[in-house]
Amino acid sequence: MSNFKIKKEHVLAFVKGYQSVNKLLLKERRHRLSRLTLEEALKEYSSLCALWDKNREKASIEKLDKERVSFLIARRNRFNILFFKKIDQTRESSN
């Protein structure tokens, strides 16, 4: 078992990073969607509906849930790697 202890300031920095990324993604999404014409928006919506209808029988909700969980775990692992690299950089710069 590891002796690694999680510090409150690291967790807070990690959460702040997630908040920053979420704000950026929301801003980019709003910007992109606000520029769509009515026809483009309808086309995008219709294509998403068609894609869902085409794959509805193939993709069960359980399978989609498992894929979503896998995606979230992989994303979390990537964030963890970046987070711990940042901690290491902070430690190196303070020494």
KATA-V340445 format. One record per run of one state. SS is the DSSP state (h for helix, s for strand, l for the rest). FROM is the first residue (numbers start at 1). LEN is the number of residues. Records with the same first field share a line. If there is no record, write none. Layout:
SS = FROM-LEN / FROM-LEN
This chain:
l = 1-7 / 35-3 / 56-5 / 95-1
h = 8-27 / 38-18 / 61-34
